[in-house]
Amino acid sequence: MALMFPCPQCGSRPFTEFWCGGELPDGGHGAAGDIEADYARVWLKRNVCGDQPERWFHHAGCRRWISLTRHTVTNLIHDVV
């Protein structure tokens, strides 16, 4: 079974309709325009074992960003915003 993301606009959709925007730092999105922090967030992944806050872009649907928490071992998705 494919990994399904609960899009707030389009409903449950397969993960192939989304592009990963990277892990979210602890405490939110970080400061806007901080290029070094953005680079680290997208390319220098922490890869924690457990719950990981992430951003995903629904490119094949509503074209909106969603924030969610995904368990990196079980792929269980919760806390979708």
N, CA, C and O atoms as a DFTB+ gen file, in Angstrom:
324 C
 N C O
     1  1       0.835      -1.179       0.000
     2  2       0.000       0.000       0.000
     3  2       0.880       1.243       0.000
     4  3       1.878       1.305       0.718
     5  1       0.518       2.203      -0.784
     6  2       1.289       3.439      -0.897
     7  2       1.068       4.335       0.317
     8  3       0.024       4.278       0.967
     9  1       2.044       5.143       0.603
    10  2       1.934       6.127       1.674
    11  2       0.948       7.205       1.241
    12  3       1.091       7.785       0.165
    13  1      -0.051       7.471       2.075
    14  2      -1.092       8.449       1.767
    15  2      -0.941       9.654       2.687
    16  3      -0.767       9.500       3.896
    17  1      -1.008      10.859       2.111
    18  2      -0.943      12.098       2.887
    19  2      -2.333      12.709       2.956
    20  3      -3.021      12.783       1.938
    21  1      -2.763      13.148       4.135
    22  2      -4.067      13.795       4.271
    23  2      -3.966      15.287       3.940
    24  3      -3.628      16.092       4.808
    25  1      -4.252      15.651       2.712
    26  2      -4.222      17.058       2.301
    27  2      -5.476      17.757       2.842
    28  3      -6.584      17.266       2.628
    29  1      -5.324      18.894       3.538
    30  2      -6.497      19.591       4.059
    31  2      -7.454      20.070       2.970
    32  3      -8.645      20.227       3.240
    33  1      -6.972      20.306       1.750
    34  2      -7.808      20.792       0.657
    35  2      -8.380      19.662      -0.200
    36  3      -9.542      19.718      -0.603
    37  1      -7.564      18.632      -0.482
    38  2      -7.933      17.606      -1.463
    39  2      -8.305      16.259      -0.857
    40  3      -8.768      15.373      -1.575
    41  1      -8.114      16.088       0.433
    42  2      -8.370      14.797       1.061
    43  2      -7.133      13.914       1.024
    44  3      -6.024      14.397       0.793
    45  1      -7.320      12.640       1.248
    46  2      -6.214      11.690       1.286
    47  2      -5.691      11.452      -0.128
    48  3      -6.441      11.067      -1.025
    49  1      -4.389      11.687      -0.312
    50  2      -3.762      11.575      -1.637
    51  2      -2.458      10.785      -1.522
    52  3      -1.835      10.802      -0.460
    53  1      -2.017      10.083      -2.598
    54  2      -0.755       9.341      -2.543
    55  2       0.442      10.287      -2.443
    56  3       0.408      11.408      -2.951
    57  1       1.485       9.820      -1.788
    58  2       2.671      10.650      -1.569
    59  2       3.330      11.089      -2.869
    60  3       4.071      12.071      -2.873
    61  1       3.082      10.392      -3.965
    62  2       3.698      10.753      -5.239
    63  2       3.180      12.087      -5.784
    64  3       3.768      12.645      -6.711
    65  1       2.086      12.601      -5.218
    66  2       1.568      13.910      -5.624
    67  2       2.251      15.057      -4.879
    68  3       1.943      16.223      -5.127
    69  1       3.175      14.740      -3.969
    70  2       3.810      15.751      -3.122
    71  2       5.315      15.794      -3.353
    72  3       5.932      14.788      -3.706
    73  1       5.891      16.967      -3.150
    74  2       7.339      17.147      -3.127
    75  2       7.737      17.495      -1.704
    76  3       7.097      18.325      -1.058
    77  1       8.789      16.865      -1.221
    78  2       9.253      17.142       0.138
    79  2       9.988      18.476       0.177
    80  3      10.886      18.727      -0.626
    81  1       9.597      19.323       1.119
    82  2      10.239      20.625       1.301
    83  2      11.244      20.628       2.425
    84  3      11.806      21.675       2.747
    85  1      11.483      19.486       3.027
    86  2      12.492      19.374       4.067
    87  2      11.906      19.256       5.459
    88  3      10.705      19.416       5.680
    89  1      12.791      18.974       6.372
    90  2      12.423      18.871       7.777
    91  2      12.210      20.259       8.350
    92  3      12.874      21.214       7.948
    93  1      11.288      20.369       9.283
    94  2      11.075      21.639       9.976
    95  2      11.955      21.683      11.212
    96  3      12.091      20.680      11.912
    97  1      12.554      22.833      11.490
    98  2      13.358      22.943      12.703
    99  2      12.462      22.889      13.931
   100  3      11.261      23.143      13.841
   101  1      13.037      22.563      15.058
   102  2      12.277      22.559      16.304
   103  2      11.722      23.947      16.551
   104  3      12.454      24.935      16.504
   105  1      10.431      24.018      16.815
   106  2       9.803      25.296      17.134
   107  2       9.241      26.043      15.946
   108  3       8.863      27.205      16.100
   109  1       9.163      25.440      14.755
   110  2       8.497      26.123      13.654
   111  2       9.343      26.251      12.412
   112  3      10.246      25.451      12.170
   113  1       9.042      27.266      11.626
   114  2       9.638      27.427      10.311
   115  2      10.970      28.148      10.318
   116  3      11.687      28.086       9.320
   117  1      11.336      28.827      11.387
   118  2      12.577      29.574      11.417
   119  2      12.404      30.956      10.832
   120  3      11.314      31.316      10.389
   121  1      13.466      31.728      10.828
   122  2      13.422      33.107      10.343
   123  2      13.360      33.133       8.819
   124  3      14.077      32.394       8.145
   125  1      12.503      33.984       8.291
   126  2      12.388      34.125       6.839
   127  2      13.638      34.791       6.293
   128  3      14.126      35.769       6.859
   129  1      14.155      34.260       5.193
   130  2      15.298      34.878       4.545
   131  2      16.644      34.454       5.093
   132  3      17.667      34.969       4.639
   133  1      16.690      33.538       6.049
   134  2      17.953      33.053       6.597
   135  2      18.460      31.946       5.681
   136  3      18.065      30.788       5.822
   137  1      19.333      32.302       4.744
   138  2      19.761      31.382       3.697
   139  2      20.511      30.182       4.270
   140  3      20.292      29.057       3.820
   141  1      21.383      30.391       5.242
   142  2      22.127      29.277       5.818
   143  2      21.200      28.297       6.530
   144  3      21.383      27.084       6.429
   145  1      20.206      28.815       7.250
   146  2      19.254      27.937       7.936
   147  2      18.402      27.181       6.926
   148  3      18.111      26.002       7.129
   149  1      17.995      27.840       5.834
   150  2      17.213      27.171       4.797
   151  2      18.032      26.064       4.133
   152  3      17.517      24.974       3.886
   153  1      19.292      26.340       3.848
   154  2      20.172      25.334       3.245
   155  2      20.304      24.118       4.165
   156  3      20.172      22.978       3.720
   157  1      20.562      24.368       5.441
   158  2      20.728      23.282       6.400
   159  2      19.427      22.480       6.539
   160  3      19.461      21.254       6.638
   161  1      18.292      23.169       6.545
   162  2      17.004      22.491       6.709
   163  2      16.717      21.550       5.542
   164  3      16.211      20.446       5.746
   165  1      17.034      21.977       4.324
   166  2      16.706      21.178       3.148
   167  2      17.754      20.099       2.868
   168  3      17.393      18.976       2.517
   169  1      19.037      20.414       3.015
   170  2      20.083      19.498       2.571
   171  2      20.796      18.742       3.679
   172  3      21.317      17.657       3.420
   173  1      20.846      19.258       4.894
   174  2      21.553      18.598       5.991
   175  2      20.529      17.990       6.946
   176  3      20.271      18.531       8.022
   177  1      19.963      16.884       6.550
   178  2      18.867      16.276       7.299
   179  2      19.373      15.592       8.568
   180  3      20.448      14.993       8.587
   181  1      18.556      15.700       9.643
   182  2      18.895      15.067      10.913
   183  2      18.547      13.588      10.906
   184  3      19.207      12.796      11.580
   185  1      17.518      13.200      10.152
   186  2      17.067      11.804      10.040
   187  2      16.866      11.156      11.399
   188  3      17.451      10.113      11.691
   189  1      16.048      11.769      12.217
   190  2      15.754      11.214      13.531
   191  2      14.937       9.938      13.390
   192  3      14.213       9.760      12.411
   193  1      15.058       9.065      14.359
   194  2      14.238       7.862      14.401
   195  2      13.050       8.177      15.299
   196  3      13.180       8.226      16.522
   197  1      11.899       8.387      14.687
   198  2      10.707       8.755      15.442
   199  2       9.962       9.863      14.731
   200  3      10.044       9.989      13.510
   201  1       9.230      10.674      15.496
   202  2       8.433      11.750      14.916
   203  2       9.303      12.864      14.358
   204  3      10.203      13.365      15.032
   205  1       9.022      13.246      13.108
   206  2       9.793      14.282      12.415
   207  2       8.834      15.284      11.779
   208  3       8.047      14.906      10.912
   209  1       8.880      16.565      12.192
   210  2       8.061      17.574      11.515
   211  2       8.637      17.889      10.133
   212  3       9.844      18.084       9.991
   213  1       7.769      17.938       9.114
   214  2       8.207      18.148       7.730
   215  2       7.245      19.072       6.996
   216  3       6.111      19.281       7.427
   217  1       7.725      19.628       5.866
   218  2       6.895      20.420       4.949
   219  2       6.823      19.670       3.633
   220  3       7.817      19.112       3.169
   221  1       5.618      19.660       3.023
   222  2       5.406      18.999       1.747
   223  2       4.587      19.923       0.854
   224  3       3.689      20.619       1.327
   225  1       4.903      19.925      -0.446
   226  2       4.195      20.751      -1.426
   227  2       3.333      19.845      -2.297
   228  3       3.838      18.895      -2.895
   229  1       2.043      20.132      -2.371
   230  2       1.111      19.315      -3.155
   231  2       1.114      19.802      -4.612
   232  3       0.220      20.533      -5.036
   233  1       2.119      19.388      -5.352
   234  2       2.314      19.867      -6.731
   235  2       1.262      19.336      -7.696
   236  3       0.954      20.007      -8.681
   237  1       0.701      18.154      -7.449
   238  2      -0.262      17.565      -8.386
   239  2      -1.709      17.764      -7.945
   240  3      -2.619      17.117      -8.463
   241  1      -1.910      18.649      -7.001
   242  2      -3.262      18.883      -6.507
   243  2      -3.511      20.374      -6.321
   244  3      -3.523      21.140      -7.285
   245  1      -3.707      20.773      -5.074
   246  2      -4.093      22.158      -4.768
   247  2      -2.923      23.138      -4.809
   248  3      -3.132      24.345      -4.685
   249  1      -1.689      22.640      -4.981
   250  2      -0.478      23.468      -5.071
   251  2      -0.263      24.311      -3.807
   252  3       0.134      25.474      -3.880
   253  1      -0.531      23.705      -2.662
   254  2      -0.316      24.365      -1.371
   255  2       0.705      23.576      -0.562
   256  3       0.889      22.375      -0.760
   257  1       1.361      24.279       0.351
   258  2       2.285      23.653       1.286
   259  2       1.506      23.129       2.477
   260  3       0.570      23.779       2.943
   261  1       1.884      21.957       2.973
   262  2       1.323      21.459       4.220
   263  2       2.472      21.107       5.160
   264  3       3.545      20.687       4.727
   265  1       2.227      21.283       6.435
   266  2       3.167      20.859       7.470
   267  2       2.552      19.654       8.155
   268  3       1.354      19.632       8.436
   269  1       3.375      18.654       8.421
   270  2       2.881      17.458       9.075
   271  2       3.975      16.854       9.929
   272  3       5.144      17.221       9.809
   273  1       3.599      15.939      10.781
   274  2       4.560      15.173      11.563
   275  2       4.460      13.733      11.104
   276  3       3.384      13.136      11.120
   277  1       5.600      13.179      10.691
   278  2       5.644      11.808      10.171
   279  2       6.606      10.991      11.026
   280  3       7.717      11.433      11.320
   281  1       6.170       9.794      11.422
   282  2       7.057       8.888      12.145
   283  2       7.945       8.233      11.103
   284  3       7.440       7.587      10.184
   285  1       9.256       8.383      11.225
   286  2      10.181       7.960      10.175
   287  2      10.332       6.448      10.059
   288  3      10.863       5.966       9.059
   289  1       9.886       5.695      11.044
   290  2       9.975       4.234      10.972
   291  2       8.689       3.637      10.422
   292  3       8.724       2.776       9.542
   293  1       7.548       4.098      10.943
   294  2       6.253       3.519      10.552
   295  2       5.537       4.319       9.459
   296  3       4.557       3.837       8.890
   297  1       6.008       5.531       9.158
   298  2       5.374       6.463       8.220
   299  2       3.979       6.875       8.642
   300  3       3.198       7.323       7.803
   301  1       3.643       6.739       9.910
   302  2       2.371       7.205      10.429
   303  2       2.361       8.737      10.424
   304  3       3.277       9.370      10.950
   305  1       1.320       9.327       9.826
   306  2       1.222      10.780       9.673
   307  2       0.223      11.339      10.675
   308  3      -0.870      10.795      10.836
   309  1       0.594      12.424      11.350
   310  2      -0.326      13.111      12.253
   311  2       0.059      14.579      12.328
   312  3       1.093      14.986      11.798
   313  1      -0.762      15.355      12.977
   314  2      -0.553      16.811      13.150
   315  2      -0.398      17.528      11.808
   316  3       0.577      18.250      11.601
   317  1      -1.344      17.334      10.907
   318  2      -1.307      17.988       9.596
   319  2      -1.844      19.407       9.732
   320  3      -2.904      19.625      10.320
   321  1      -1.096      20.379       9.178
   322  2      -1.515      21.782       9.186
   323  2      -1.432      22.315       7.771
   324  3      -1.739      23.483       7.532
